[in-house]
Amino acid sequence: QVQLVESGGGAVQPEGSLRLSCAISGGAGSNYHMAWFRQAPEKQREAVAAVSVSGRDTFYSRSVKDRFTISRDNAKNTMYLQMNSLKPEDTARYYCAATPGDSPGSWSNLILRRFRQGDFTYWGQGTQVTVSS
């Protein structure tokens, strides 16, 4: 059973930075497309960034593009989210998610379906990020 554990959240002032990590166990991380979702109080969970199995393809939501960087180290079974220039509206609980990426076209399908949370099989418990002065 694949398990995902997030770390690195915390409280930071506006324009500050944080780096989230997602450790994968129970399976080879290189078999899964990975993503970061976030959910703010009374809002729907949304995908903010995703990375393909190989790490060559990435996705960013408009709200975080040019501020956040997603990456993965398959040798360490770990995914990262570097968050710079943080804004109060980035305050949310951030979740790591994974979905099998071994079938042809699986990444393209995620793009076409706009990275719906229902397309991701495994989820972590989340880590809280609070941006406030």
N, C-alpha and C positions, 0 to 999 in steps of 0.2 A: 504494500500500500504506500503510495507516494505521500509524503508529508512535506509541507512547506512552513517555514518559520521565518517571520520577518523580524528585523531589528533595525535600530538606528533612528527611530522616531524621537520626538521631543519638542520642547518649546524653543522658539527662535524669534528674534525680532525681524520686522520687515527688512527686506534686502539681504537677509542672512542666507546661509546655506546649510543643507543637511544631506547626508548620504544614507539611503536605505539599502539594506541587504536582505536577500531572500535565500535561505539555505534549503536545498532540496535533499531529501533522504528517501530511501525506499525504492529508488529508481534512478536511472542515469539521466541527469539533467539534459543531456544532449539529445534525448528522444522527444523533448517537449518544446512547443512554442510557449513563451512566457509573457506575462503582462503584469502591469501594475494598474489596479483600479483604486478609486477613492470614493468615499461616501461621507458627505457632510450631513449634519443633523437636518432631518426633514427633507433631504434631497435624495434623488436616485443615485445608485452606484454607477460610476462612469469609468470607462477606460481612459487612462491618461497616457500610457506608453506601452508598447509591446515590442518584442524582439523574436525573430524567427529562430529555429533550431540552430542554424549555423551562426547566428549573430550578424549576418550580412544585411538583413532586412529589418527595418525598424518602422514604428508608427508612433506619432505623437498627436495628441489632441491639440486643437488650436490654442487652447488656454495655457498650455505649458510649452509649446514649441519654442525653441531658441532659449529656453530657461532650464529645462530638464534634459538629462541625458541618460538613456537606458543602455545597459551593457550586461554581458554575461561572461563568466569564466567557466566553461564546461569542465575543465580539469578539476575545478574546485566545487562543481555542482552548486554554483552561486550566481545569483542575478543581482544587479545593482540599479539604483536610481539616484543619480546625482541631481540634486535640486538646488538651483541657484536663483538669486533675485526673488526670494520667496515673498509672497503677498498674503495679506490676511485672508483672501478668498481661497488660498491653498489649504487652509485649515480643514482637516478631514481625517478620517481613519483610512489608512492606506493598506490595501490588500495585495498580496502576491497571488497570482493564479497561473495554472499550467494546463495545457491541453496537448494531447498526442500530436506529434508533427511528422509521423512516419509515412503518411500517405501523400502521393503527388497532388499538388493543388491545395493542400490543407492551409497554407499561408494565404493564398489568393482567396480562398473561401472566407477566411477570417476578415480579410479586407472588405470583401463584398458585403459581408454581414455586419460590418462596422464594429467588430470586436464586441459582440454581445456577451454579457456575462454568462448567459446560458450555454455558450459554446466552450466554456472552460470547465474542465472536469474537477480539478483539484484547487483548493483554496487554503490560504493561511488564515490565522486568527486576526491578523491586522496589527498595525502599529500606529499610534496616534501622532499626528503632526499638528502643532498649534503655532500659528504665526500671529504675534501680537506685540504691540509696543508697551 
